[in-house]
Amino acid sequence: MRSLIDILDLSVEELYEMIDTANDMIENPAKYAEACKGKKLATLFFEPSTRTRLSFEAAMLDLGGSVLGFSEAGSSSASKGESVADTAKIVSGYADIIAMRHPKAGAPLVAANNASIPVINAGDGGHFHPTQTLTDLLTISREKGRLHDLTVGFCGDLKYGRTVHSLIAALSRYTGIKIVLISPAELAIPDYVKEDVLDKEHMAYTETVDLEAALPELDILYMTRIQRERFADMDEYERLKDSYVLNVEKLEKAKSDMAILHPLPRVNEISVAVDNDPRACYFKQARNGKFIRMALILKLLSDDSLNTAVSQLPSEVSHLRCHNPGCITSCEQELAHCYRSMDGVNRCVYCDSEVK
Ligand code: CP
């Protein structure tokens, strides 16, 4: 049994295989119409979603399976205080695979360590969003014909942008990738992404606040929303929310074949007029999400290896405490705090924050 918590849980070869499968699903959907007949997907969404939840459900239905689940914490027993671990154990008796979204980083890892069925991380707080990354990789591959030798600009909320963190990690495994990080200083990329991915993998990257100056060199522009729900200080959100607005005039500075991606939803960071530009790929990207999730469900349901999520946890309980209020350890009192050490820095296994 195998779960998907971090995009790096999948090898580069597996990613290419899944992209091939998704492309075949797009061309020959009837071939897969009964591939998961008799199987059930549980979508456990403790946080709002349109694309991820509905594309997972559409994916399972198009594979001939069934779906059950909830779309908000308030309609589940989490509202009565049930833990993620207990929820995962219970749902293991009702379904064959779980897709979980949660506002706290590390919740899907806790679920994977307690479920007896595969768990897919469908977004955990501001941490990771590996199935959006699968969607992004399929889209880049279809639009550019390659996943290597690309200059990729990430613009907007790079601090809490879980889709950004997961896509940078995925791109670290391809050659000739240059990353341009475009954000206000307050929303810069977290240290753990810089230290554990960009620096560790010797990736070429630059940081700037100036979108227009960065545009001419980009092959891909990955826009993101400034996420109101991640801010503790609403004054700071109001000050930063309109930091970047991509419009038709700014696009004149970009390459004629640059691909514009956005995980969506957008608020106003891409003007609606840009939707008519052939470089706008974000609606195709959302559609691709269903097919790559079909490929993922099929892969995990046919994998009979050990539960890899469990093996990521060290066996000893940490004497160090994670103090990140966005971590699952902040709200589940009995959850053991665990950390991993890398280059002299101790990081929480659930949220990757430094623990001291
Ligand atoms: N991209 C994405 O995760 O969208 P939803 O929040 O609508 O699922």
Boltz pocket constraint, residues with backbone or C-beta under 6 A from the ligand:
constraints:
  - pocket:
      binder: B
      contacts: [[A, 48], [A, 49], [A, 50], [A, 51], [A, 52], [A, 53], [A, 122], [A, 123], [A, 132], [A, 263], [A, 264], [A, 265]]
      max_distance: 6.0
